[in-house]
Amino acid sequence: MIGYVTVGSNNIERSCAFYDAALAPLGYARTFCEGGWAGYGPGGKKEGLEIYIATPTNGEPATLGNGSMLAFKAPSRAAVEAFHAAALENGGKDEGAPGVRGEYDPPFYGAYVRDPEGNKFVAYFKG
């Protein structure tokens, strides 16, 4: 079971602007920002799956993982669309507009973006 996820950042302020906006439609809010770290939790609480944004402690630049992606469950198709729009309005890059992907039952409705550091994410709703 996953306890938390950490995503690297080279500019914590820019990353916070992106994640504040992109995660809000999914029900996540910032729990803290200090010392090169920021945290996000469901409803702004430190419980459930927490997401941390951090500058690397080894002093090297943060880099993205080739082939890695973090998937966020969304409560509705509208939330997927809001995630995608907010991400693009806050420095994200489009990697796949909101829409049904594949032939699944229930349908998989997702939108793909990259954050300002190049990390890839999807927000999805099944139904």
C-alpha positions as CSV (number, residue, x, y, z in Angstrom):
1,M,0.0,0.0,0.0
2,I,1.4,3.4,-0.9
3,G,1.7,5.8,2.0
4,Y,2.9,8.9,0.2
5,V,4.5,10.1,-3.1
6,T,7.3,12.6,-3.5
7,V,7.8,14.6,-6.7
8,G,11.0,16.6,-7.4
9,S,11.0,20.3,-8.0
10,N,13.7,22.8,-9.0
11,N,11.5,25.8,-8.2
12,I,9.2,25.1,-5.2
13,E,7.2,28.3,-5.6
14,R,6.4,27.6,-9.2
15,S,5.5,24.0,-8.4
16,C,3.2,25.1,-5.5
17,A,1.3,27.4,-7.9
18,F,0.9,24.5,-10.3
19,Y,-0.2,21.9,-7.7
20,D,-2.4,24.4,-5.7
21,A,-4.5,24.9,-8.9
22,A,-4.3,21.4,-10.5
23,L,-5.0,19.4,-7.3
24,A,-7.9,21.5,-6.1
25,P,-10.5,20.0,-8.4
26,L,-9.4,16.5,-7.1
27,G,-10.0,17.5,-3.5
28,Y,-6.4,18.0,-2.5
29,A,-5.0,21.1,-0.8
30,R,-1.6,22.2,0.5
31,T,-0.8,21.2,4.1
32,F,2.5,23.1,4.4
33,C,5.4,24.7,2.5
34,E,8.7,25.2,4.1
35,G,12.4,24.3,3.8
36,G,12.2,23.4,0.1
37,W,9.2,21.0,0.7
38,A,5.4,21.3,0.2
39,G,2.8,18.8,1.1
40,Y,-0.7,18.1,-0.2
41,G,-3.4,16.0,1.4
42,P,-7.1,15.1,0.8
43,G,-9.1,18.2,1.9
44,G,-5.8,19.8,3.1
45,K,-5.4,17.2,5.8
46,K,-2.3,15.1,6.6
47,E,-4.1,11.8,6.2
48,G,-4.7,9.3,3.4
49,L,-2.3,9.5,0.4
50,E,-0.1,12.5,0.8
51,I,1.8,14.1,-2.0
52,Y,5.1,15.9,-1.3
53,I,6.9,18.3,-3.6
54,A,10.6,18.7,-2.8
55,T,13.9,20.1,-4.0
56,P,16.4,17.2,-4.0
57,T,18.4,17.0,-0.7
58,N,21.5,15.9,-2.6
59,G,21.7,19.4,-4.2
60,E,21.4,18.0,-7.7
61,P,18.7,19.1,-10.1
62,A,15.3,17.4,-10.0
63,T,14.7,15.3,-13.0
64,L,11.7,13.4,-14.3
65,G,11.5,9.6,-14.4
66,N,11.2,8.3,-18.0
67,G,8.2,6.1,-18.2
68,S,6.9,7.0,-14.8
69,M,3.5,8.7,-14.2
70,L,1.4,9.4,-11.1
71,A,-2.4,8.8,-11.5
72,F,-5.0,10.8,-9.4
73,K,-8.5,9.5,-9.0
74,A,-11.1,12.2,-9.7
75,P,-14.6,12.3,-8.3
76,S,-16.2,13.1,-11.7
77,R,-15.5,13.9,-15.4
78,A,-15.9,17.6,-14.6
79,A,-13.1,17.3,-12.0
80,V,-10.9,15.7,-14.7
81,E,-11.6,18.6,-17.0
82,A,-11.0,21.2,-14.2
83,F,-7.7,19.5,-13.3
84,H,-6.5,19.6,-16.9
85,A,-7.6,23.3,-17.4
86,A,-6.0,24.4,-14.1
87,A,-2.8,22.5,-14.9
88,L,-2.4,24.2,-18.3
89,E,-3.3,27.6,-16.9
90,N,-0.5,27.2,-14.3
91,G,2.5,26.2,-16.3
92,G,1.6,22.6,-17.2
93,K,1.8,21.1,-20.6
94,D,-0.9,19.0,-22.3
95,E,-0.2,15.3,-22.8
96,G,-3.7,14.3,-23.7
97,A,-6.9,16.3,-23.5
98,P,-9.8,15.0,-21.4
99,G,-11.6,12.1,-23.0
100,V,-12.5,8.4,-22.9
101,R,-9.5,6.1,-23.3
102,G,-9.7,2.5,-24.4
103,E,-12.7,0.2,-24.1
104,Y,-13.2,-0.4,-20.4
105,D,-16.3,-1.1,-18.4
106,P,-16.9,1.3,-16.7
107,P,-15.4,3.8,-19.1
108,F,-12.0,5.3,-18.3
109,Y,-12.1,9.1,-18.6
110,G,-8.7,10.8,-18.2
111,A,-6.6,13.8,-19.0
112,Y,-2.8,13.9,-19.0
113,V,-0.4,16.7,-18.2
114,R,3.2,17.4,-17.4
115,D,4.1,19.8,-14.5
116,P,6.6,22.6,-15.0
117,E,9.4,20.2,-14.1
118,G,8.3,17.6,-16.8
119,N,6.7,15.1,-14.4
120,K,3.7,13.3,-16.0
121,F,0.3,13.0,-14.4
122,V,-3.2,11.8,-15.2
123,A,-6.4,12.5,-13.5
124,Y,-9.1,9.9,-14.2
125,F,-12.7,9.0,-13.5
126,K,-14.2,5.5,-14.1
127,G,-17.8,5.8,-14.9
